[in-house]
Amino acid sequence: MFGWILCGCASALVAIGLTTLVGYSRFALLIALMALVTGSMVGGAVRFAAGKSQGWGPGLLAAFIGLGAIMGGKVGAFAVAGNIFLDDNTWSVEDELADATTDDAMIGGIADEVDEEWLEAGKITEAQMKAFYEEGDFDDFDEYDYSSDYLPEVWAEAKSRWDANSPDQKLALKKTTEEEIRKSYEAMGEVGEQLAEGIGILYPIGLAFFSLRSFGGLGFLITGVLSAFKLGAGILE
C-alpha cells in the first residue's frame, strides 16, 4: 500500500505543477479542465502501483489524493493568475474620471455642500429630503441624472454657483477632482498590496474554492475525483 501512496502522491505533485503552469494562461475553463487531467493522472498512477489489487482500497486512496491534487493545482494556478474573475469588469479609474468630471457631477458635489449649509441654516429640513427621496425614481442607471439626487431648489443653487465660475476656474476644479480620485485609487492599491501580503496563501486558496461556485467548476472537480476513483479501483479495465 505504501507504493500506492508513493505513486499517487508523485503523480499528484506533477499534476499540481502542470495546473500551476496552466494558471499563466489566466483562462478559467482550462484551469477547471485540469481537474479531469489530474484525476486521470492520479488514478492511473495508483492503478499502476496497485497491480492486481482492485476495489475500494486503491479506488478511495486515488480519489482522496486526486481531490487534494485538484485543489492544490487550483491554488497554484490562482497564485500565479491572480483574480481572473475580475477580468470582465471593464470599469476603471479612467471611466470614473470621465464620469466624475462632467459638469453635472461637479454640480452634484456643490449640491452636497448646499444640502449641508441649508440644513444647518434651516432653509430645508430632513423631512423634506426624506419625502423627496421616497417619491423619487432612481431605477434608470443607464441615463443617470445627478439632479434627481437633490431637491430642485438645492440643485438650482448649486448650478448657479457652478455657472458663476469662469471656464478656467471650472477646468481647475475638474483637475483638482481628478487628482483626488487618482490619489484615492493609489491609496486603495497600496492597501490591496498590503492586504495581499498579509493574507498570503489564503488569497489563492479562497479563489480556488470560489471557482467551485459554478456548476462547471464543481462538475469538473467531481468528475475528476470520480475518474481517479474508477481508475484506481480498476473499474475501467
Beta strands, then each sheet from edge to edge (+ up, - down):
end
